[in-house]
Amino acid sequence: MSKTLKKILLVTAMVTLVGGAFTGVMTYSNIGFSDAFTRQWALSFVQAVCVIFPTSVAVMWAMNNTIPR
């Protein structure tokens, strides 16, 4: 497996875990476990992924180019 693919899989896994946990906690603190929890959490998670994933890729790219090997 190439290094680039490993990096992409790592970012994807971290975004899923961190984004899912944070949006889950924030959704629970705002509306609790109601009938609308799953729908609201899924919407929040998708919105977070649309922001976190590109940001994570940009940070990884910048670090990869900045830190000497």
N, C-alpha and C positions, 0 to 999 in steps of 0.2 A: 504494500500500500504506500502511495506517495506521501511525502511530508505535507503537501498542500491539502490533500484529502483528509489526513489526520487532523490538521488544524481546523478545517471546516467542520468536521464531526465534533471536535472538542467545543468549538464555539456554539454549535447547535445544541449540544447537550447542556452546556452551561446556561444558555439563554432559556432553554426549556425548564430547567430546574429552578433557577433564580427567578425568572419571570413568572413562572407558575406559582411559586411559593409567595412571592411578594404580592402579586395580584390577588391570590387567594386570601391572604391575611387582610389586605386592604378592603376587599369586597366583603369579607365577613365582618370587619369592624364597622363598615358603613350600613349594611343591610341585614346582617346576621344570616342564619340558615333559614331562608324563606323559600317559597316556591320559585322565586325569580333568581335565586343565588347562582345556579348553574349557567343560566343564560347571561347574566350580568358578568360572571367571572370569565366566561368564554370571550365575551366582547372585550373586556379589559385585557385579557391575555393576548388576543390578536392585535390590539392596538399597541401593547407593550412590545411585542415581537417586531412590529413594523418599525419601532424606534430603536430597540436594544440591539437587534441583529446587525443592521448596517453600522451602528456605532461601534459594536464589538469588532466587526471586520476591519473598520478603519483604524481602530486602536491597535489591533494585531498587526496590520500592515505597517503602521508607523513604527511600532516597536521592532518589528523584523528588520526594517531598513535603518533604524537608528542604532540599535545595539550591535556591536561588532561580534563576529562569529569566532 
